């Protein structure tokens, strides 16, 4: 039982490490691309907001 638990935790740790290794840089890049735009609408969100406002 103890060996099985150790093996399960070891596998879980490897999965978490691989996920952080591959997803972390993508998240950091996406965060860096947001820049200092601040809160506000831009791009597709702005177009959607304006089209909803026109319908009123």
PDB file of N, CA, C and O in Angstrom:
ATOM      1  N   UNK A   1       0.822  -1.194   0.000  1.00  0.00           N
ATOM      2  CA  UNK A   1       0.000   0.000   0.000  1.00  0.00           C
ATOM      3  C   UNK A   1       0.871   1.265   0.000  1.00  0.00           C
ATOM      4  O   UNK A   1       0.579   2.230  -0.706  1.00  0.00           O
ATOM      5  N   UNK A   2       1.925   1.245   0.789  1.00  0.00           N
ATOM      6  CA  UNK A   2       2.796   2.408   0.896  1.00  0.00           C
ATOM      7  C   UNK A   2       3.526   2.673  -0.425  1.00  0.00           C
ATOM      8  O   UNK A   2       3.688   3.826  -0.824  1.00  0.00           O
ATOM      9  N   UNK A   3       3.956   1.625  -1.089  1.00  0.00           N
ATOM     10  CA  UNK A   3       4.656   1.778  -2.369  1.00  0.00           C
ATOM     11  C   UNK A   3       3.696   2.325  -3.427  1.00  0.00           C
ATOM     12  O   UNK A   3       4.078   3.156  -4.251  1.00  0.00           O
ATOM     13  N   UNK A   4       2.466   1.859  -3.397  1.00  0.00           N
ATOM     14  CA  UNK A   4       1.471   2.325  -4.361  1.00  0.00           C
ATOM     15  C   UNK A   4       1.188   3.823  -4.173  1.00  0.00           C
ATOM     16  O   UNK A   4       1.070   4.565  -5.148  1.00  0.00           O
ATOM     17  N   UNK A   5       1.083   4.255  -2.920  1.00  0.00           N
ATOM     18  CA  UNK A   5       0.861   5.664  -2.635  1.00  0.00           C
ATOM     19  C   UNK A   5       2.051   6.502  -3.090  1.00  0.00           C
ATOM     20  O   UNK A   5       1.879   7.574  -3.671  1.00  0.00           O
ATOM     21  N   UNK A   6       3.239   6.016  -2.827  1.00  0.00           N
ATOM     22  CA  UNK A   6       4.446   6.733  -3.233  1.00  0.00           C
ATOM     23  C   UNK A   6       4.512   6.859  -4.753  1.00  0.00           C
ATOM     24  O   UNK A   6       4.862   7.917  -5.276  1.00  0.00           O
ATOM     25  N   UNK A   7       4.183   5.799  -5.449  1.00  0.00           N
ATOM     26  CA  UNK A   7       4.212   5.811  -6.919  1.00  0.00           C
ATOM     27  C   UNK A   7       3.148   6.767  -7.471  1.00  0.00           C
ATOM     28  O   UNK A   7       3.390   7.472  -8.450  1.00  0.00           O
ATOM     29  N   UNK A   8       1.975   6.785  -6.843  1.00  0.00           N
ATOM     30  CA  UNK A   8       0.896   7.676  -7.287  1.00  0.00           C
ATOM     31  C   UNK A   8       1.293   9.134  -7.084  1.00  0.00           C
ATOM     32  O   UNK A   8       1.092   9.962  -7.973  1.00  0.00           O
ATOM     33  N   UNK A   9       1.853   9.451  -5.924  1.00  0.00           N
ATOM     34  CA  UNK A   9       2.282  10.825  -5.668  1.00  0.00           C
ATOM     35  C   UNK A   9       3.416  11.239  -6.595  1.00  0.00           C
ATOM     36  O   UNK A   9       3.475  12.388  -7.032  1.00  0.00           O
ATOM     37  N   UNK A  10       4.308  10.317  -6.894  1.00  0.00           N
ATOM     38  CA  UNK A  10       5.403  10.606  -7.810  1.00  0.00           C
ATOM     39  C   UNK A  10       4.874  10.921  -9.212  1.00  0.00           C
ATOM     40  O   UNK A  10       5.327  11.867  -9.857  1.00  0.00           O
ATOM     41  N   UNK A  11       3.932  10.136  -9.665  1.00  0.00           N
ATOM     42  CA  UNK A  11       3.328  10.380 -10.979  1.00  0.00           C
ATOM     43  C   UNK A  11       2.583  11.704 -11.000  1.00  0.00           C
ATOM     44  O   UNK A  11       2.675  12.450 -11.975  1.00  0.00           O
ATOM     45  N   UNK A  12       1.851  12.001  -9.944  1.00  0.00           N
ATOM     46  CA  UNK A  12       1.116  13.262  -9.863  1.00  0.00           C
ATOM     47  C   UNK A  12       2.076  14.450  -9.885  1.00  0.00           C
ATOM     48  O   UNK A  12       1.803  15.453 -10.545  1.00  0.00           O
ATOM     49  N   UNK A  13       3.179  14.347  -9.180  1.00  0.00           N
ATOM     50  CA  UNK A  13       4.169  15.417  -9.167  1.00  0.00           C
ATOM     51  C   UNK A  13       4.767  15.630 -10.559  1.00  0.00           C
ATOM     52  O   UNK A  13       4.983  16.770 -10.968  1.00  0.00           O
ATOM     53  N   UNK A  14       5.030  14.564 -11.274  1.00  0.00           N
ATOM     54  CA  UNK A  14       5.556  14.694 -12.643  1.00  0.00           C
ATOM     55  C   UNK A  14       4.551  15.371 -13.560  1.00  0.00           C
ATOM     56  O   UNK A  14       4.924  16.209 -14.380  1.00  0.00           O
ATOM     57  N   UNK A  15       3.279  15.014 -13.428  1.00  0.00           N
ATOM     58  CA  UNK A  15       2.242  15.636 -14.261  1.00  0.00           C
ATOM     59  C   UNK A  15       2.153  17.128 -13.976  1.00  0.00           C
ATOM     60  O   UNK A  15       2.072  17.934 -14.904  1.00  0.00           O
ATOM     61  N   UNK A  16       2.168  17.501 -12.703  1.00  0.00           N
ATOM     62  CA  UNK A  16       2.094  18.918 -12.335  1.00  0.00           C
ATOM     63  C   UNK A  16       3.324  19.668 -12.840  1.00  0.00           C
ATOM     64  O   UNK A  16       3.201  20.788 -13.336  1.00  0.00           O
ATOM     65  N   UNK A  17       4.503  19.069 -12.720  1.00  0.00           N
ATOM     66  CA  UNK A  17       5.728  19.725 -13.182  1.00  0.00           C
ATOM     67  C   UNK A  17       5.716  19.921 -14.700  1.00  0.00           C
ATOM     68  O   UNK A  17       6.070  20.993 -15.190  1.00  0.00           O
ATOM     69  N   UNK A  18       5.316  18.902 -15.432  1.00  0.00           N
ATOM     70  CA  UNK A  18       5.239  19.034 -16.892  1.00  0.00           C
ATOM     71  C   UNK A  18       4.223  20.088 -17.303  1.00  0.00           C
ATOM     72  O   UNK A  18       4.477  20.875 -18.215  1.00  0.00           O
ATOM     73  N   UNK A  19       3.080  20.109 -16.639  1.00  0.00           N
ATOM     74  CA  UNK A  19       2.052  21.099 -16.959  1.00  0.00           C
ATOM     75  C   UNK A  19       2.564  22.507 -16.703  1.00  0.00           C
ATOM     76  O   UNK A  19       2.391  23.392 -17.541  1.00  0.00           O
ATOM     77  N   UNK A  20       3.187  22.721 -15.559  1.00  0.00           N
ATOM     78  CA  UNK A  20       3.725  24.046 -15.249  1.00  0.00           C
ATOM     79  C   UNK A  20       4.832  24.429 -16.227  1.00  0.00           C
ATOM     80  O   UNK A  20       4.939  25.592 -16.617  1.00  0.00           O
ATOM     81  N   UNK A  21       5.648  23.466 -16.621  1.00  0.00           N
ATOM     82  CA  UNK A  21       6.758  23.740 -17.528  1.00  0.00           C
ATOM     83  C   UNK A  21       6.272  24.167 -18.908  1.00  0.00           C
ATOM     84  O   UNK A  21       6.868  25.048 -19.528  1.00  0.00           O
ATOM     85  N   UNK A  22       5.207  23.557 -19.392  1.00  0.00           N
ATOM     86  CA  UNK A  22       4.727  23.862 -20.739  1.00  0.00           C
ATOM     87  C   UNK A  22       3.678  24.967 -20.783  1.00  0.00           C
ATOM     88  O   UNK A  22       3.636  25.726 -21.751  1.00  0.00           O
ATOM     89  N   UNK A  23       2.845  25.076 -19.780  1.00  0.00           N
ATOM     90  CA  UNK A  23       1.774  26.071 -19.794  1.00  0.00           C
ATOM     91  C   UNK A  23       2.242  27.406 -19.217  1.00  0.00           C
ATOM     92  O   UNK A  23       1.755  28.461 -19.623  1.00  0.00           O
ATOM     93  N   UNK A  24       3.175  27.368 -18.283  1.00  0.00           N
ATOM     94  CA  UNK A  24       3.659  28.589 -17.644  1.00  0.00           C
ATOM     95  C   UNK A  24       4.173  29.641 -18.607  1.00  0.00           C
ATOM     96  O   UNK A  24       3.756  30.795 -18.514  1.00  0.00           O
ATOM     97  N   UNK A  25       5.060  29.294 -19.528  1.00  0.00           N
ATOM     98  CA  UNK A  25       5.546  30.310 -20.472  1.00  0.00           C
ATOM     99  C   UNK A  25       4.445  30.877 -21.378  1.00  0.00           C
ATOM    100  O   UNK A  25       4.492  32.049 -21.751  1.00  0.00           O
ATOM    101  N   UNK A  26       3.483  30.069 -21.720  1.00  0.00           N
ATOM    102  CA  UNK A  26       2.376  30.564 -22.553  1.00  0.00           C
ATOM    103  C   UNK A  26       1.563  31.582 -21.774  1.00  0.00           C
ATOM    104  O   UNK A  26       1.185  32.622 -22.315  1.00  0.00           O
ATOM    105  N   UNK A  27       1.292  31.295 -20.516  1.00  0.00           N
ATOM    106  CA  UNK A  27       0.564  32.241 -19.677  1.00  0.00           C
ATOM    107  C   UNK A  27       1.335  33.529 -19.459  1.00  0.00           C
ATOM    108  O   UNK A  27       0.757  34.616 -19.471  1.00  0.00           O
ATOM    109  N   UNK A  28       2.642  33.408 -19.260  1.00  0.00           N
ATOM    110  CA  UNK A  28       3.477  34.599 -19.081  1.00  0.00           C
ATOM    111  C   UNK A  28       3.501  35.444 -20.349  1.00  0.00           C
ATOM    112  O   UNK A  28       3.454  36.672 -20.276  1.00  0.00           O
ATOM    113  N   UNK A  29       3.572  34.797 -21.506  1.00  0.00           N
ATOM    114  CA  UNK A  29       3.553  35.531 -22.771  1.00  0.00           C
ATOM    115  C   UNK A  29       2.222  36.249 -22.963  1.00  0.00           C
ATOM    116  O   UNK A  29       2.197  37.409 -23.373  1.00  0.00           O
ATOM    117  N   UNK A  30       1.121  35.571 -22.670  1.00  0.00           N
ATOM    118  CA  UNK A  30      -0.201  36.189 -22.814  1.00  0.00           C
ATOM    119  C   UNK A  30      -0.350  37.373 -21.865  1.00  0.00           C
ATOM    120  O   UNK A  30      -0.917  38.402 -22.233  1.00  0.00           O
ATOM    121  N   UNK A  31       0.157  37.226 -20.648  1.00  0.00           N
ATOM    122  CA  UNK A  31       0.088  38.324 -19.686  1.00  0.00           C
ATOM    123  C   UNK A  31       0.936  39.505 -20.148  1.00  0.00           C
ATOM    124  O   UNK A  31       0.538  40.658 -19.984  1.00  0.00           O
ATOM    125  N   UNK A  32       2.088  39.224 -20.719  1.00  0.00           N
ATOM    126  CA  UNK A  32       2.966  40.292 -21.190  1.00  0.00           C
ATOM    127  C   UNK A  32       2.365  41.020 -22.394  1.00  0.00           C
ATOM    128  O   UNK A  32       2.623  42.208 -22.587  1.00  0.00           O
ATOM    129  N   UNK A  33       1.584  40.334 -23.186  1.00  0.00           N
ATOM    130  CA  UNK A  33       0.984  40.961 -24.363  1.00  0.00           C
ATOM    131  C   UNK A  33      -0.157  41.894 -24.015  1.00  0.00           C
ATOM    132  O   UNK A  33      -0.523  42.739 -24.832  1.00  0.00           O
ATOM    133  N   UNK A  34      -0.730  41.771 -22.831  1.00  0.00           N
ATOM    134  CA  UNK A  34      -1.842  42.647 -22.450  1.00  0.00           C
ATOM    135  C   UNK A  34      -1.368  44.068 -22.257  1.00  0.00           C
ATOM    136  O   UNK A  34      -2.128  45.005 -22.503  1.00  0.00           O
ATOM    137  N   UNK A  35      -0.123  44.258 -21.819  1.00  0.00           N
ATOM    138  CA  UNK A  35       0.437  45.592 -21.673  1.00  0.00           C
ATOM    139  C   UNK A  35      -0.286  46.393 -20.609  1.00  0.00           C
ATOM    140  O   UNK A  35      -0.870  45.832 -19.682  1.00  0.00           O
ATOM    141  N   UNK A  36      -0.242  47.695 -20.749  1.00  0.00           N
ATOM    142  CA  UNK A  36      -0.870  48.600 -19.787  1.00  0.00           C
ATOM    143  C   UNK A  36      -2.136  49.207 -20.374  1.00  0.00           C
ATOM    144  O   UNK A  36      -2.355  50.414 -20.270  1.00  0.00           O
ATOM    145  N   UNK A  37      -2.944  48.399 -20.970  1.00  0.00           N
ATOM    146  CA  UNK A  37      -4.178  48.897 -21.565  1.00  0.00           C
ATOM    147  C   UNK A  37      -5.181  49.318 -20.508  1.00  0.00           C
ATOM    148  O   UNK A  37      -6.028  50.175 -20.757  1.00  0.00           O
ATOM    149  N   UNK A  38      -5.090  48.724 -19.336  1.00  0.00           N
ATOM    150  CA  UNK A  38      -6.007  49.067 -18.263  1.00  0.00           C
ATOM    151  C   UNK A  38      -7.394  48.512 -18.553  1.00  0.00           C
ATOM    152  O   UNK A  38      -7.614  47.856 -19.571  1.00  0.00           O
ATOM    153  N   UNK A  39      -8.309  48.779 -17.660  1.00  0.00           N
ATOM    154  CA  UNK A  39      -9.670  48.302 -17.892  1.00  0.00           C
ATOM    155  C   UNK A  39     -10.317  49.093 -19.023  1.00  0.00           C
ATOM    156  O   UNK A  39     -10.186  50.315 -19.093  1.00  0.00           O
ATOM    157  N   UNK A  40     -10.988  48.413 -19.872  1.00  0.00           N
ATOM    158  CA  UNK A  40     -11.629  49.068 -20.998  1.00  0.00           C
ATOM    159  C   UNK A  40     -11.930  48.061 -22.083  1.00  0.00           C
ATOM    160  O   UNK A  40     -11.491  46.912 -22.033  1.00  0.00           O
ATOM    161  N   UNK A  41     -12.662  48.499 -23.033  1.00  0.00           N
ATOM    162  CA  UNK A  41     -13.052  47.613 -24.121  1.00  0.00           C
ATOM    163  C   UNK A  41     -12.200  47.902 -25.339  1.00  0.00           C
ATOM    164  O   UNK A  41     -11.918  49.056 -25.664  1.00  0.00           O
ATOM    165  N   UNK A  42     -11.801  46.847 -25.999  1.00  0.00           N
ATOM    166  CA  UNK A  42     -11.057  47.005 -27.241  1.00  0.00           C
ATOM    167  C   UNK A  42     -11.270  45.754 -28.071  1.00  0.00           C
ATOM    168  O   UNK A  42     -11.592  44.692 -27.539  1.00  0.00           O
ATOM    169  N   UNK A  43     -11.092  45.881 -29.351  1.00  0.00           N
ATOM    170  CA  UNK A  43     -11.182  44.726 -30.239  1.00  0.00           C
ATOM    171  C   UNK A  43     -12.589  44.181 -30.345  1.00  0.00           C
ATOM    172  O   UNK A  43     -13.558  44.933 -30.448  1.00  0.00           O
ATOM    173  N   UNK A  44     -12.691  42.848 -30.319  1.00  0.00           N
ATOM    174  CA  UNK A  44     -13.967  42.178 -30.526  1.00  0.00           C
ATOM    175  C   UNK A  44     -14.945  42.480 -29.390  1.00  0.00           C
ATOM    176  O   UNK A  44     -16.151  42.565 -29.619  1.00  0.00           O
ATOM    177  N   UNK A  45     -14.434  42.641 -28.173  1.00  0.00           N
ATOM    178  CA  UNK A  45     -15.317  42.970 -27.049  1.00  0.00           C
ATOM    179  C   UNK A  45     -15.998  44.309 -27.251  1.00  0.00           C
ATOM    180  O   UNK A  45     -17.177  44.469 -26.935  1.00  0.00           O
ATOM    181  N   UNK A  46     -15.256  45.270 -27.776  1.00  0.00           N
ATOM    182  CA  UNK A  46     -15.825  46.587 -28.023  1.00  0.00           C
ATOM    183  C   UNK A  46     -16.882  46.535 -29.121  1.00  0.00           C
ATOM    184  O   UNK A  46     -17.937  47.159 -29.007  1.00  0.00           O
ATOM    185  N   UNK A  47     -16.592  45.787 -30.182  1.00  0.00           N
ATOM    186  CA  UNK A  47     -17.560  45.656 -31.276  1.00  0.00           C
ATOM    187  C   UNK A  47     -18.844  45.000 -30.784  1.00  0.00           C
ATOM    188  O   UNK A  47     -19.941  45.435 -31.135  1.00  0.00           O
ATOM    189  N   UNK A  48     -18.709  43.962 -29.979  1.00  0.00           N
ATOM    190  CA  UNK A  48     -19.884  43.299 -29.430  1.00  0.00           C
ATOM    191  C   UNK A  48     -20.673  44.245 -28.537  1.00  0.00           C
ATOM    192  O   UNK A  48     -21.901  44.286 -28.611  1.00  0.00           O
ATOM    193  N   UNK A  49     -19.989  44.999 -27.702  1.00  0.00           N
ATOM    194  CA  UNK A  49     -20.655  45.950 -26.812  1.00  0.00           C
ATOM    195  C   UNK A  49     -21.419  47.004 -27.608  1.00  0.00           C
ATOM    196  O   UNK A  49     -22.556  47.333 -27.271  1.00  0.00           O
ATOM    197  N   UNK A  50     -20.804  47.530 -28.655  1.00  0.00           N
ATOM    198  CA  UNK A  50     -21.468  48.561 -29.455  1.00  0.00           C
ATOM    199  C   UNK A  50     -22.669  48.005 -30.211  1.00  0.00           C
ATOM    200  O   UNK A  50     -23.686  48.685 -30.348  1.00  0.00           O
ATOM    201  N   UNK A  51     -22.557  46.771 -30.703  1.00  0.00           N
ATOM    202  CA  UNK A  51     -23.693  46.202 -31.428  1.00  0.00           C
ATOM    203  C   UNK A  51     -24.855  45.925 -30.482  1.00  0.00           C
ATOM    204  O   UNK A  51     -26.014  46.023 -30.886  1.00  0.00           O
ATOM    205  N   UNK A  52     -24.567  45.586 -29.247  1.00  0.00           N
ATOM    206  CA  UNK A  52     -25.642  45.394 -28.269  1.00  0.00           C
ATOM    207  C   UNK A  52     -26.288  46.739 -27.947  1.00  0.00           C
ATOM    208  O   UNK A  52     -27.509  46.817 -27.805  1.00  0.00           O
ATOM    209  N   UNK A  53     -25.495  47.787 -27.831  1.00  0.00           N
ATOM    210  CA  UNK A  53     -26.031  49.105 -27.514  1.00  0.00           C
ATOM    211  C   UNK A  53     -26.902  49.643 -28.655  1.00  0.00           C
ATOM    212  O   UNK A  53     -27.880  50.346 -28.401  1.00  0.00           O
ATOM    213  N   UNK A  54     -26.564  49.326 -29.884  1.00  0.00           N
ATOM    214  CA  UNK A  54     -27.358  49.811 -31.025  1.00  0.00           C
ATOM    215  C   UNK A  54     -28.725  49.167 -31.070  1.00  0.00           C
ATOM    216  O   UNK A  54     -29.673  49.749 -31.598  1.00  0.00           O
ATOM    217  N   UNK A  55     -28.835  47.967 -30.519  1.00  0.00           N
ATOM    218  CA  UNK A  55     -30.109  47.259 -30.548  1.00  0.00           C
ATOM    219  C   UNK A  55     -31.152  47.828 -29.610  1.00  0.00           C
ATOM    220  O   UNK A  55     -32.324  47.465 -29.705  1.00  0.00           O
ATOM    221  N   UNK A  56     -30.766  48.695 -28.723  1.00  0.00           N
ATOM    222  CA  UNK A  56     -31.715  49.254 -27.746  1.00  0.00           C
ATOM    223  C   UNK A  56     -32.561  50.329 -28.335  1.00  0.00           C
ATOM    224  O   UNK A  56     -33.406  50.898 -27.643  1.00  0.00           O
TER     225      UNK A  56
END
